[in-house]
């Protein structure tokens, strides 16, 4: 997925295979029964360090909702992530506050676990059964916000053609800055690429930010 290779030509088959698996396991039906009309899934990919491959997006990214959604009385944000350490948990709480300031009528649900261990990634921990339901939720939510991440990329690509729904995505960072060999692609009219500030390792270094001191750089995300 780091390059736009042969998989783009068989995407329809890949998508159909994923959907069959969702239905066979019963996960899709369970997830769809929980979703509401104005649910917005936000996939938060937060590493325990600054990274150019999977950077955090400035919170302005999450203001791209259509006007009818921004004022919906039943608006609900579902913040989905793996296991978050203390700093990433602080980021999630700051994003929750940001969303509620901009959408005071909305509800925000935090759907992730936490650890007190610094420097630990989700990949370092036991993969729980919630991973499948999280993936299927990203694939079925009426709106999905995602930043560079293979997990949310494939969940977004699993969304059925022709279904009502929107994907908002930040472009990937390409060489020499990061390993992605493509920035954007045409995945259909429902997919919108939003250029927004990204907190890369280079940006962090230029401001002298230290990851372990989120109070110094979360205002940058909020600005």
ZASE-22778 format. One record per residue (C-alpha): z negated, x, y negated. Coordinates in steps of 0.1 Angstrom, whole numbers, plus 5000, padded with zeros to 4 digits. Layout:
<nodes>
ZXY
...
</nodes>
This chain:
<nodes>
500050005000
499850304976
503650284975
506150004974
507650075008
508949885037
506049645037
507449465007
510449365028
508249205055
505649065032
506448705043
505748795080
502548975070
501348685049
502148435077
500148655102
497148665079
497148295073
497348225111
494348445116
492448265089
493147935105
492448045140
489048175132
488047865113
487248065082
489947915060
488747555066
485147665059
486047845027
488347565014
485547315019
483347514995
485947564968
486047354936
488947264914
488147514886
486847804907
487648154895
487148444920
486348784904
486549074928
484349354914
485349694929
482549924917
482150274931
478950474925
480850704903
483650704877
487050694894
490750694883
491950524915
489550224913
488450204876
486349924861
488149704838
487049614802
485549274802
488249144779
490349124810
488448824821
489348624790
492948574801
492248224815
494547944803
493047724775
492647424799
490547644822
488447804795
487147454784
486847294819
483347144823
483247234860
484347604855
482747834881
483048204884
482448364919
481648734915
482548894949
481749244958
480549464986
477049614987
476249724951
473850004941
471549984911
474250094885
476949864899
474449574900
473749634863
477549614857
477749284876
474849134856
476449244824
479749084834
477748764843
476248754808
479648824792
481248534811
478448294802
478648394765
482348314765
482048004787
478547854781
479347554802
480347764832
478347854864
478348204877
477548274914
476848634925
478148684960
477149034971
474249224985
472449514969
470949854978
468450064959
470150374971
472050564944
475550704953
476050484983
479350304988
480049975006
482050175031
478950365041
477150055052
477449815081
480249565076
478749215076
480448895087
480748795051
483749035047
486148785063
484948495043
485048705011
488648805019
489648445026
487948314995
489948564974
493148444991
492348074985
490548054952
492547864925
492348174903
491748534912
490948824889
491449164905
491549534896
493049814917
491649764952
493349744986
490949474997
491849234968
495449334969
496049215004
493848904998
496048824968
499248884988
497948655015
498148364991
500748115002
504048094984
504347774963
500647694962
499147624928
497047914918
497048224896
496448594901
495448814872
495749184879
495449504860
498249754866
497650044889
497250394875
500050624887
500251004892
499151244879
496151024870
495750844903
497350814937
499050474933
502850524933
503550194916
502150034885
503249664888
505549464910
507149124911
504948914935
506048584921
505548364890
501848304898
501048674895
500248804860
499749164851
497349214822
497049544805
493449604795
491249914789
490150084821
487050294824
488550594841
486950924848
488951064819
487750804795
484150854806
484451234801
485951184766
482950984755
480351194774
479350894796
477150954826
477450704854
473650704860
473150584824
475050244823
473350144790
475550404773
478850274786
478549904794
478949834757
482350004761
483249754788
482049464767
483949564736
</nodes>
